[in-house]
Amino acid sequence: MAKTLEVRVPHTLDQDEIKRRLDEALVRARSDYADSVGEITAQWDGEEKMQFNLAVAGMKFDGSLEIRIEELLVTLQLPGAAALFSGRIREGIQERLGGLVG
């Protein structure tokens, strides 16, 4: 059974700059993690929301990232086994996105 994880990351950037940084980070991630993560797909659903999915260790992760005025909201569906690591996953998202938009 999947568990929903929500992560909020504060920012002070405008929407265009966030989108530019996210798009560049996706290109790097696809290259850097190709061997361990596999295919990472992402597409913008309008101006403020990105839908994404990836697979790690045979588990599929589906999620979205919404650009809000002062925060990014990441919603991620964690497969059953990954739910055990939700705290570490949350910390990793906060660290990576915080470094990207902070």
C-alpha positions in Angstrom: 0.0 0.0 0.0 1.4 3.4 -1.0 2.0 6.2 1.5 1.7 9.9 0.5 4.7 12.0 1.6 4.4 15.8 1.5 7.5 17.9 1.7 7.5 21.7 1.8 10.7 23.7 0.9 10.7 27.5 1.4 12.1 29.8 -1.4 12.3 33.5 -2.3 12.7 33.1 -6.1 10.3 33.9 -8.9 8.6 31.1 -10.8 10.7 31.4 -14.0 14.0 31.1 -12.1 12.7 28.0 -10.1 11.6 26.3 -13.3 15.0 27.0 -15.0 16.8 25.6 -12.0 14.6 22.5 -11.8 14.9 21.8 -15.5 18.7 22.1 -15.3 18.7 19.8 -12.2 16.7 17.2 -14.0 19.2 17.1 -16.9 22.0 16.6 -14.4 20.1 14.0 -12.4 19.3 11.9 -15.5 23.0 11.8 -16.2 24.4 11.4 -12.7 21.9 8.8 -11.5 21.3 6.8 -14.7 22.9 3.7 -13.4 21.2 3.6 -10.0 17.8 5.2 -10.6 17.0 4.4 -14.2 14.7 6.6 -16.3 13.4 9.8 -14.7 10.4 11.3 -16.4 9.1 14.8 -15.7 6.8 17.2 -17.4 5.2 20.5 -16.6 1.5 20.5 -16.1 0.8 24.2 -16.6 3.1 26.9 -15.3 3.2 25.9 -11.6 3.2 22.1 -11.4 5.6 19.3 -12.5 4.5 15.7 -12.6 7.4 13.2 -12.3 8.2 9.5 -11.8 11.2 7.3 -11.4 12.2 3.9 -10.3 14.7 3.0 -7.6 15.6 -0.6 -6.6 12.6 -1.9 -8.6 10.2 0.5 -6.8 8.2 3.0 -8.8 7.8 6.5 -7.3 5.2 8.9 -8.7 5.0 12.5 -7.6 4.4 16.2 -8.2 6.1 19.4 -7.4 4.1 22.6 -7.1 5.6 26.1 -7.2 3.8 28.2 -4.6 4.5 31.8 -3.7 6.9 31.1 -0.8 7.4 27.4 -1.0 7.7 24.3 -3.1 5.3 21.5 -2.3 6.5 18.0 -3.3 3.9 15.2 -3.1 5.4 11.7 -3.5 3.7 8.4 -3.5 5.9 5.9 -1.6 5.6 2.2 -2.4 5.1 0.0 0.7 8.7 -0.8 1.4 9.9 2.7 0.8 7.5 4.1 3.4 9.9 2.7 6.0 12.4 5.3 4.9 10.0 8.2 4.6 12.0 10.3 7.1 15.3 9.9 5.1 13.5 10.5 1.9 11.9 13.7 3.3 15.4 14.9 4.5 16.9 14.2 1.1 14.3 16.2 -0.7 14.6 19.1 1.7 18.4 19.1 1.4 18.5 18.9 -2.4 15.7 21.3 -3.2 16.8 23.6 -0.4 20.2 23.8 -2.0 18.7 24.3 -5.4 16.3 27.2 -4.5 17.8 28.5 -1.3 
